Amino acid sequence: MFFTIIGAGVIVYGIFYTVVTSLLDSDLYLGFLDKFGKSPRKLKGKVVFITGASSGIGEHTAYALAKHGVKLVLAARRQNELQRVKAQCLALSGGQLEDKDVLVLPMDVLDVSSHQMHFDRAVRHFGTLDILVNNAGRSQRAAWEQIDLDVDKQLFDLNVFSVVNLTRIALHYFNTKGEGHVAVVSSLAGVIGAPYSGSYTGAKHAIHGYFNSLRLEKSSNNIHVTLLCPGPVFTNFLQEAFTEKSGQKLHGSTQPTDKRMTAERCGHLNAVALTNKVSEAWIGKFPVVPVTYVSVYFPILTKLTLKLIGTDRLFKLRDSKDPVEIIKGIKKLILQV
Ligand SMILES: *[C@@H]1O[C@H](CO)[C@@H](O)[C@H](O)[C@H]1NC(C)=O
């Protein structure tokens, strides 16, 4: 009897969660925090360091914070793009931020030997630093068995090792300061598997391993660790995405008709997750969050569903495109190289 009640409770909660997150564009906790939690306004005057801030999710996370008077370090390779983002941040802040409150920091995250220098420069400029948001990275579209090992290594260098290196530097600083917050833009592909992105999915799972381990080590310190996991978002990420061949870029693009979240909304939800020091935030338009939830907590249902709808339909859900079409596109590119 006791176990029946518990079992029924789990099923009822599972259904409740799936239904409610179908109406939201995030996991249940983040959706709750967005309405009733601390507003990013609470971060006013704090200093946040964002990598990959010149476009996409990094850019829009910067805007979401700037609106509330959060001081920013905008890091990326393209200085002119960073200047554009900075100007927009100052405008959005409505006078809360002055020129010196947004630092443009040209840096290539792959150049790990320069991380310390860039980090020190940011701390020197503001006299302090509160949050590091590792956002820089590239996605991938490729057939698993065709991927060159060089691509796996390059993708890990960018999406994993550069993040780990910069985060360690930040942690040395936060340890001395006695408090701090490190975050990383992962992906729902870091929670479940994503087809046609083998190295990318592997790298995001590695990021979850690294950051979950760190969170346990720091659980009694005043250091917080946040994994931000967006699903499909409208950015130009398919342009720069890795394929299966070394040195190749996908040069793909998203379509306005795709089922994706706007980068603006994703930036806002990132800001909410950071303000409330969420451990792991799932972000995405229906149905990616309930799909992720069911995959993690009811794997047998996923197995059945995959049998019914097939991987290709699942992939369509991600890119709103047929995988065959995309792989064909890649093949064409390979012939061109
Ligand atoms: C980051 O990488 C550079 C280059 O390999 C290294 O010199 C530095 O010690 C690393 N930083 C940390 C904190 O591990």
The ligand as an SDF file (V2000), in Angstrom:
LIG
                    3D

 14 14  0  0  0  0  0  0  0  0999 V2000
   45.7070   27.8140  -18.3270 C   0  0  0  0  0  0  0  0  0  0  0  0
   46.4910   27.3720  -19.4410 O   0  0  0  0  0  0  0  0  0  0  0  0
   47.7850   27.9430  -19.5050 C   0  0  0  0  0  0  0  0  0  0  0  0
   48.4620   27.4550  -20.7720 C   0  0  0  0  0  0  0  0  0  0  0  0
   48.5270   26.0500  -20.8180 O   0  0  0  0  0  0  0  0  0  0  0  0
   48.5820   27.6070  -18.2640 C   0  0  0  0  0  0  0  0  0  0  0  0
   49.8380   28.2730  -18.3180 O   0  0  0  0  0  0  0  0  0  0  0  0
   47.8250   28.0260  -17.0360 C   0  0  0  0  0  0  0  0  0  0  0  0
   48.5060   27.5990  -15.8970 O   0  0  0  0  0  0  0  0  0  0  0  0
   46.4240   27.4520  -17.0400 C   0  0  0  0  0  0  0  0  0  0  0  0
   45.7080   28.0130  -15.9150 N   0  0  0  0  0  0  0  0  0  0  0  0
   45.2180   27.2600  -14.9470 C   0  0  0  0  0  0  0  0  0  0  0  0
   44.5830   27.9570  -13.8420 C   0  0  0  0  0  0  0  0  0  0  0  0
   45.2660   26.0470  -14.9710 O   0  0  0  0  0  0  0  0  0  0  0  0
  1  2  1  0
  1 10  1  0
  2  3  1  0
  3  4  1  0
  3  6  1  0
  4  5  1  0
  6  7  1  0
  6  8  1  0
  8  9  1  0
  8 10  1  0
 10 11  1  0
 11 12  1  0
 12 13  1  0
 12 14  2  0
M  END
$$$$
